[in-house]
Amino acid sequence: MEIIEQKSLSLPEMKERVDEMKKRDKELNFRAKKVEEYLSKVPKTKTYKELKQQLESLGITRLKEKHTTLIINILPEDVDSLRLILSSENLTLKNEDLEKIVDTVKKHA
């Protein structure tokens, strides 16, 4: 097996993929059922595509796709929560940028 592409998926994107699998295969396997069960319990935003686009359009050059995926999955409500989310990454952002991100997320949460 060869890995063609490695891409991080947000939880809403994963839900779409599981729904596609469910339509295609009629019945999900054990692991897919567990994933579907988990995704049904996780809070989600219906406008995640728009949120992703707005986060990318903020012009924060150090903010990568994996960071936007983390932000969409968790939907931080304040700057401290956002810092905590990004603390595991090798990423430092200015307070102005963090505030822009939180303001954008608040519009969609």
Secondary structure in CASP SS format (residue, H / E / C, confidence):
PFRMAT SS
TARGET T0000
AUTHOR 0000-0000-0000
METHOD secondary structure of the structure
MODEL  1
M C 1.00
E C 1.00
I C 1.00
I C 1.00
E C 1.00
Q C 1.00
K C 1.00
S C 1.00
L C 1.00
S C 1.00
L H 1.00
P H 1.00
E H 1.00
M H 1.00
K H 1.00
E H 1.00
R H 1.00
V H 1.00
D H 1.00
E H 1.00
M H 1.00
K H 1.00
K H 1.00
R H 1.00
D H 1.00
K C 1.00
E C 1.00
L C 1.00
N C 1.00
F H 1.00
R H 1.00
A H 1.00
K H 1.00
K H 1.00
V H 1.00
E H 1.00
E H 1.00
Y H 1.00
L H 1.00
S H 1.00
K H 1.00
V C 1.00
P C 1.00
K C 1.00
T C 1.00
K C 1.00
T C 1.00
Y H 1.00
K H 1.00
E H 1.00
L H 1.00
K H 1.00
Q H 1.00
Q H 1.00
L H 1.00
E H 1.00
S C 1.00
L C 1.00
G C 1.00
I C 1.00
T C 1.00
R C 1.00
L C 1.00
K C 1.00
E H 1.00
K H 1.00
H H 1.00
T H 1.00
T H 1.00
L H 1.00
I H 1.00
I H 1.00
N H 1.00
I H 1.00
L C 1.00
P C 1.00
E C 1.00
D C 1.00
V H 1.00
D H 1.00
S H 1.00
L H 1.00
R H 1.00
L H 1.00
I H 1.00
L H 1.00
S C 1.00
S C 1.00
E C 1.00
N C 1.00
L C 1.00
T C 1.00
L C 1.00
K C 1.00
N H 1.00
E H 1.00
D H 1.00
L H 1.00
E H 1.00
K H 1.00
I H 1.00
V H 1.00
D H 1.00
T H 1.00
V H 1.00
K H 1.00
K H 1.00
H H 1.00
A C 1.00
END
